[in-house]
Amino acid sequence: MQRKHATVPIQELHLFDTCVTLGTLSSPAGYRSLTADAALDVMDRYDIAEALVVNSEARVRYPREAGNRRLLEWIDGVDRLHPVWVLDPIDDPDLPTARGMVADMLDAGVRVARLMMGKAPPFLWLWDNLCTVLEEHHVPCLLDFADTGRFSGPVTTQGVPDDTALDRLRDVCIAHPHLPMVLSHASGGVGLAFSTMALMRRAPNLHIDTTTMGGYWRRVATGIGAERVVFGSGLPIYDPGMVVSMVQYSDDVDLATKKAICSGNIVRLLEAVR
């Protein structure tokens, strides 16, 4: 049977990974650790051109700022690795504290935030002030639903929001329609929650990454819009080869769509940060 869309060389897609974690994480296979140099080696192996990277320590230890700042030291001078800062909601309901937090991030050259919604549930009243300021600057936000609350050690970035969490996230998405949000590493063996696709259709600012197995990202790309999908590997929890192959050899999407997913969409979001 003839393929609908020809396979293209992977270099043409200019892969831009939105889900890479430096430091030590836990996984079903045990602890896994990734340095900046090791990340670049893996990226070279799979022709991944650039990556957004987060520090595992910042996800599980307080103060978050210590891990965020250490990440900048780890990738200093490495143009292919772009920092992501981990942020929590702020107790103070007023905006000045949130403005200071976001200003510090932007002044440090960080244009992407990772919001710990597995730790702090996505109640609108809890996240509203921080999201208001992030929205003013159009900062892309990777939503982290991993359960980091019961652990003190390294924790996977993998986390699947259930229907209750998605119901609460709907309020956040609607209240902040110009804040780009990405369900990051929202994958699991039993698939996504039932309401995920319905929420994607109701919240135009919500995106999903390619770590979602079972073809969810294809359903979004072909049924909702290719602009709502970004490339993410889940490194080091997942071997990028699996996700790279899924996109490169997918017969459901054409070359223009693959290019948008692999790099065009995240580049567009980054260029909109102000």
C-alpha positions in Angstrom: 0.0 0.0 0.0 1.3 3.4 -1.0 2.0 5.8 1.9 0.0 9.0 2.0 2.9 11.1 2.9 6.6 10.5 2.1 9.1 10.0 4.9 11.5 12.9 5.1 15.1 13.1 6.5 14.9 13.9 10.1 17.2 16.9 9.7 14.6 18.7 7.7 12.3 18.7 10.7 14.8 20.6 13.0 13.6 18.8 16.1 13.1 21.2 19.1 12.5 19.1 22.2 10.3 20.7 24.9 10.6 18.0 27.5 14.2 17.3 28.7 15.2 17.2 32.4 18.7 17.6 33.7 19.8 16.1 37.0 18.5 12.9 38.6 15.0 11.4 38.2 13.3 8.2 39.2 11.7 6.0 36.6 10.3 2.4 36.5 13.8 1.3 35.5 15.4 3.1 38.5 17.2 6.4 38.9 18.4 8.1 35.7 20.7 11.1 35.6 21.4 13.5 32.8 24.1 16.2 32.5 24.1 18.9 29.9 26.9 17.2 28.0 25.1 13.8 28.1 21.9 15.5 26.9 23.8 16.9 23.9 25.2 13.5 23.1 21.7 12.0 23.1 20.4 14.9 21.0 23.2 14.4 18.5 22.3 10.7 18.3 18.7 11.4 17.3 19.3 14.7 15.4 17.5 16.8 18.0 18.6 20.4 17.2 17.5 22.2 20.3 15.8 21.6 23.7 14.0 23.2 26.6 15.6 21.9 29.8 14.5 21.9 33.4 16.5 21.1 36.5 15.1 18.1 38.4 16.2 19.5 41.7 14.0 22.6 41.1 11.0 20.4 40.8 11.4 18.6 44.1 13.3 20.9 46.5 12.8 24.3 48.0 13.6 27.0 47.4 12.8 26.5 43.7 15.0 29.4 42.9 18.2 27.5 43.9 17.6 24.8 41.3 16.5 27.3 38.7 19.7 29.3 39.2 21.8 26.2 39.1 20.3 25.2 35.8 21.6 28.5 34.3 25.1 27.5 35.5 24.9 24.1 33.9 23.9 25.3 30.5 25.9 28.5 30.4 27.3 29.0 26.9 25.3 26.1 25.4 23.2 27.7 22.7 21.2 24.5 21.9 19.8 24.2 25.5 17.2 26.7 26.6 16.3 27.1 30.3 12.9 26.4 31.9 12.2 27.7 35.4 10.0 25.8 37.8 7.3 28.0 39.4 4.7 27.5 42.1 1.6 29.6 42.8 2.1 32.5 45.2 0.4 32.7 48.6 0.0 36.5 48.3 -3.1 37.2 46.2 -1.8 40.6 45.1 0.2 41.0 41.9 3.5 42.7 43.0 5.1 39.4 44.2 4.1 37.6 41.0 5.5 40.5 38.9 8.8 40.3 40.8 9.0 36.5 40.2 8.3 36.7 36.5 10.6 39.7 36.1 13.5 37.8 37.7 12.9 34.9 35.3 12.8 37.1 32.2 15.8 39.2 33.3 17.7 35.9 33.6 16.9 35.1 29.9 14.3 32.4 30.7 11.3 32.5 28.5 9.5 29.3 29.6 7.9 28.3 32.9 7.1 24.9 34.3 4.1 25.1 36.5 3.9 22.4 39.2 0.2 21.5 39.0 0.7 18.0 40.4 2.0 19.6 43.6 -0.3 22.7 43.7 -3.7 21.7 42.1 -5.0 23.9 39.3 -7.4 25.9 41.2 -8.0 29.2 39.5 -7.9 31.2 42.7 -4.6 29.7 43.6 -2.8 30.3 40.3 -4.7 33.4 39.1 -2.2 36.1 40.0 0.9 34.3 38.7 -0.9 33.3 35.5 -2.1 36.9 35.1 1.5 38.1 35.0 2.7 35.3 32.8 -0.1 36.0 30.4 0.9 39.7 30.2 4.3 38.5 28.9 2.9 35.6 26.8 5.2 33.1 28.6 4.7 29.5 27.4 3.9 27.3 30.4 4.6 23.6 30.6 2.1 22.0 32.9 3.7 19.4 35.2 1.1 17.0 36.7 3.7 14.6 38.2 3.0 13.8 41.9 6.0 15.4 43.6 4.2 16.1 46.9 4.9 12.8 48.7 8.5 12.4 47.8 11.7 14.0 48.8 14.0 12.4 46.2 14.1 12.5 42.4 10.7 12.2 40.7 9.7 11.5 37.2 8.2 14.3 35.0 5.5 11.9 33.8 2.1 12.7 35.1 -1.5 12.2 33.8 -4.1 14.7 35.0 -7.4 13.1 35.8 -10.8 14.4 34.9 -11.1 16.4 38.2 -7.8 18.1 37.6 -8.8 18.9 34.0 -12.1 20.4 35.1 -10.1 22.8 37.3 -7.6 23.4 34.6 -10.5 24.5 32.3 -11.2 27.4 34.6 -7.5 28.5 34.4 -7.4 28.2 30.6 -10.6 30.2 30.1 -9.6 32.9 32.6 -6.2 33.3 30.8 -7.0 32.8 27.1 -3.7 34.4 25.9 -1.5 32.3 28.2 -0.1 29.4 26.1 -0.1 26.2 28.2 1.2 22.7 27.3 0.3 19.4 28.8 3.9 18.3 29.3 4.8 14.6 29.6 1.1 13.8 30.2 1.5 10.1 29.3 0.7 6.8 30.9 0.1 3.2 30.3 -3.7 3.6 30.5 -3.9 6.7 28.3 -5.2 10.1 29.0 -8.3 11.0 31.0 -11.6 10.9 29.1 -12.1 14.7 29.2 -8.7 15.6 27.7 -9.7 15.8 24.1 -12.9 17.7 25.0 -10.9 20.2 27.0 -8.5 20.6 24.1 -11.4 21.6 21.9 -12.7 24.1 24.4 -9.4 25.8 25.4 -7.6 27.1 22.3 -4.6 28.1 24.4 -4.0 24.5 25.6 -1.4 22.4 23.8 -0.1 18.9 24.1 3.3 17.3 23.4 4.3 14.1 21.6 5.1 12.1 24.7 1.4 11.2 24.7 1.4 7.6 23.4 -1.4 5.9 21.7 -1.8 8.5 19.0 -3.3 11.3 21.1 -1.0 13.9 19.6 -2.1 12.7 16.1 -5.7 13.1 17.0 -5.1 16.7 18.1 -3.0 17.5 15.0 -5.5 16.1 12.5 -8.7 16.8 14.4 -8.2 20.0 16.3 -5.1 21.7 14.8 -1.5 21.0 14.2 -0.6 24.3 15.9 -1.6 22.8 19.2 1.1 20.1 19.3 4.7 20.5 20.2 7.5 18.0 20.1 8.6 16.5 23.4 10.6 13.3 24.2 10.5 13.0 28.0 14.3 12.5 28.1 15.7 10.8 30.2 12.6 8.9 31.2 11.9 7.9 27.6 14.4 7.2 24.9 13.9 9.9 22.3 14.2 7.4 19.5 10.6 6.1 20.0 9.1 9.6 19.9 11.3 10.8 17.0 10.2 7.7 14.9 6.5 8.2 15.7 6.7 11.7 14.2 9.1 11.1 11.4 7.3 8.1 10.0 3.7 9.1 10.8 1.5 8.6 7.7 -1.3 10.8 9.2 0.3 14.2 8.8 2.1 15.9 5.9 5.5 17.6 5.9 4.3 21.0 6.8 2.5 19.7 9.8 5.5 17.7 10.9 7.7 20.8 10.7 5.2 22.8 12.7 5.0 20.1 15.4 8.8 19.4 15.5 9.9 23.1 15.9 7.7 25.7 14.3 5.0 25.8 17.0 7.4 26.1 20.0 9.5 28.7 18.1 6.4 30.7 17.4 5.5 30.7 21.1 9.0 31.6 22.2 9.1 34.5 19.7 5.9 35.9 21.2 7.4 36.3 24.7 7.7 40.0 25.6 
